[in-house]
Amino acid sequence: MSVAELERLVRKYYGYVADLEGSGVEVLDLLFVRDKIQTLLNRLTPDEALPSPLYARIYELDALLWEERSTVCVVVGAEELRHVRRGQESPRSHWWWYLDELKVPPESVRGKRERLAQTFTAADG
């Protein structure tokens, strides 16, 4: 696994999450980028160390995406989201594809709100 590749994808993920008012194609690309991030995370071996700030950034972006789930659904459209999700055969563990169906945030997103403002203010400030 390449940490540099993961960092590049996380920067791309951030760019998309920061500007969810784009087109449906851009929002779908965001979901595909999140899939690629998860694929890299799943390939980590016990010997590979992921820098803690990078790991935290991913899940903070996940929390922001969760907060903006209604925007995602409006921009993409619920029917298109379902269509692409079925085509991808996305598992339920890839919760970002199910923003139109989920009523509570996934466990990885819960409890992140307090740190979001501090992290992004320090990182982007």
C-alpha positions in Angstrom: 0.0 0.0 0.0 1.3 3.4 -0.8 0.7 6.1 1.8 1.3 8.7 -0.9 -1.5 7.3 -3.0 -3.8 7.3 0.1 -2.8 10.9 0.9 -3.7 11.9 -2.7 -7.1 10.2 -2.5 -7.8 11.8 0.9 -7.0 15.3 -0.6 -9.4 14.5 -3.5 -12.0 13.3 -1.0 -11.6 16.5 0.9 -12.0 18.6 -2.2 -15.3 16.9 -3.1 -16.7 17.0 0.5 -15.8 20.7 0.7 -17.8 21.4 -2.5 -20.8 19.2 -2.6 -22.8 21.7 -4.6 -21.2 20.4 -7.8 -22.7 18.1 -10.4 -24.1 14.6 -9.8 -21.1 13.2 -11.6 -18.7 14.9 -9.2 -20.7 13.6 -6.2 -20.7 10.1 -7.6 -16.9 10.4 -8.1 -16.6 11.3 -4.5 -18.3 8.0 -3.6 -15.9 6.2 -5.9 -13.0 7.9 -4.3 -14.2 6.9 -0.9 -14.4 3.3 -2.2 -10.8 3.5 -3.3 -9.7 4.8 0.1 -11.5 1.9 1.7 -9.8 -0.6 -0.6 -6.4 0.7 0.4 -7.4 0.7 4.1 -8.5 -2.9 3.7 -5.2 -3.9 2.2 -3.2 -2.7 5.1 -1.2 -5.4 6.8 -0.3 -5.5 10.5 3.3 -4.5 9.5 2.1 -1.3 7.7 1.6 1.8 9.7 -0.9 4.4 8.6 -0.1 7.8 10.0 -2.6 8.6 12.7 -3.4 12.1 11.3 -4.3 10.6 8.0 -6.5 8.0 9.5 -8.2 10.7 11.6 -8.7 12.9 8.5 -10.5 10.1 6.6 -13.0 9.6 9.4 -13.4 13.3 9.9 -14.3 13.7 6.3 -16.7 10.8 6.7 -18.4 12.7 9.4 -18.7 15.8 7.2 -20.1 13.6 4.4 -22.6 12.2 6.8 -23.7 15.7 7.8 -24.2 16.6 4.2 -26.0 13.4 3.2 -29.2 15.3 2.2 -27.1 17.4 -0.2 -25.6 14.3 -1.8 -29.1 12.8 -2.3 -30.4 16.1 -3.8 -27.4 16.6 -6.2 -27.3 12.9 -7.3 -30.9 12.0 -7.0 -32.2 9.1 -5.0 -33.0 7.0 -8.1 -29.5 7.5 -9.7 -27.8 6.7 -6.3 -29.8 3.5 -6.1 -29.0 2.6 -9.7 -25.2 3.2 -9.3 -25.2 1.4 -6.0 -26.8 -1.7 -7.5 -24.3 -1.6 -10.4 -21.4 -1.4 -8.0 -22.8 -4.1 -5.8 -21.7 -2.1 -2.8 -21.8 -3.8 0.5 -23.7 -2.2 3.4 -20.3 -1.6 5.1 -19.7 1.0 2.4 -22.3 3.2 4.1 -21.5 6.2 1.8 -23.5 4.5 -1.0 -26.5 4.2 1.3 -26.9 7.8 2.4 -30.5 7.8 1.1 -31.4 4.9 3.3 -29.5 5.2 6.6 -31.2 6.9 9.5 -28.3 6.9 12.0 -24.7 7.5 11.3 -22.3 4.5 11.0 -20.2 3.8 14.1 -17.1 5.2 12.5 -18.8 8.6 12.2 -20.3 8.9 15.6 -18.6 11.2 18.1 -16.5 13.1 15.6 -18.3 16.4 15.5 -16.4 18.0 18.4 -13.1 17.4 16.7 -14.2 18.6 13.3 -14.0 22.3 13.8 -10.7 22.2 15.6 -9.1 19.9 13.1 -10.1 21.7 10.0 -9.5 25.2 11.5 -5.9 24.1 12.4 -5.3 22.3 9.1 -6.7 24.8 6.7 -6.2 28.0 8.8 
